Amino acid sequence: MRSFLTLGAAAVALAIAAPALAQTTSPTAPAQDPAAAAPATPAPATAAAAPVTAGQPVKDNTGATIGTVAEVKPDASGKTMAAIKMDDKTFAVDVANLAVRDGATLINASKAEIEGMLGGAKPQ
């Protein structure tokens, strides 16, 4: 069940987080489509991106803190995944689909959207 939850959550998170790196809209700017709003401006090509690390707070696309990064490790395919603890649920997201700004990990979805995607999942 845990693998199914992790895999399902990762797939959902990838679908909503992928536009984050391609957008330049600020997290507080209203957007037509919540999935299209980006929580961060990508770093200039000459600057190294800050890494996602365990213990960082996680902010949604509204700028609200919704949880913390529980751990960062590779999955079976070698992709680096971040386990995000939100309330009583934990889900995994490919770190390539996350951004880091001001010491916080940013995800391109609201807490309500994430909860809706995890709706049927049982707490770990």
N, C-alpha and C positions, 0 to 999 in steps of 0.2 A: 504494500500500500504506500509506503514511504517513497519508493522509486517512482510509482505512478504519479504521486503528488508532485514530486520534484520535477519529473519530466514534463508533466502537464503544465505546471507553473512556469517552467523554463520556456516552454513553447509560447505560452500566453505572454509572458514578459518580453520575449523577443519580438513578438508581433507589435507590442505597444511601445517598446523602447527604441526600436531601430530608427525611427525618424528623429530621435533626440540629437543625434550627432550631425544631422543634415540641416537642422533648423537653426535660426539665430534669434528667434523671438524670446523676450525675457519671460521668466516664469510667472510674473504677475500680469502680463499683458493678456487681455481677453482673446480667445481664439474661437474660430468657427467650430473646429473639431478638436476636442480635448487631446486626442492622440497626435494631433499635428503640432501642438505647442511644445516647444523645447525648453527644458529646464536650465540649459546652459549654453553659452556661446562657446563653440569649439575653440580650443587653444590654437594660437598661431602655429604654422608649420615648423617654425624654428624652436618653439618651446616644447619641452617634454611634458606630457600629460601626467598629472598626479595619479598615483595608483589607488585603486580601491583596496582598502585594508580592513581587517576585522576590527570592530569597535567603532567604526565611523557611524555617525547618525545617517539615516536615509531620509531624504526629502522627496515629496511627490512633486508633480508639475504645478502645484499651487504654492509651493515653497514651505508647506507644512511638514514638520518632522513626523514620519509615520513609523519608524522603527530603527533598527541598527543592523549593521553587517555582522552576522554571527561568525562567518568564516569565509575564506577565499581559498579555493583549491581546484585542481583540474578534475574534469569529469572523465568518464571512460574513453571518450574520443580525444582527450587532450585539451579541450577548450577550458579556459579558466572561468570558473563559475563562482558567483558570490551568493552565499546563503543569507537571505534577508529575513530577519525575525520581525514580524509585525503583529503586535498583540499576542495571541496564542497560536499564530500560524507562522510557518517558515516556508519560504519558496526560494527557488534558485533562478538566477539571471546570469547570462553570459556577460562578463565584465566589459566586453567590447560594446555592449549596448547601454552602458552606464557612463555617467560623467562624474567628475569630482570638482567641486568648487568650494572654496573657503572651508576645507576640511570635512565637507559632507558629500556623501554619495547621492547623486540625483537620478531619479527614474522618471521616464516620460509618461506617467499615468497618475491619476488621482488615487487617493486611498480608497474611495468608493468604487472606482473602476477595478482596482486590484481585488478588493473584497468580493465584487460581483463575479470576477473570473475564478476566484478560489471558493466561491459559494458552497459547492458540494463537498469540498475537501474537509477532512477531519483534522483537528489540531494534532501536532506531533508531540 
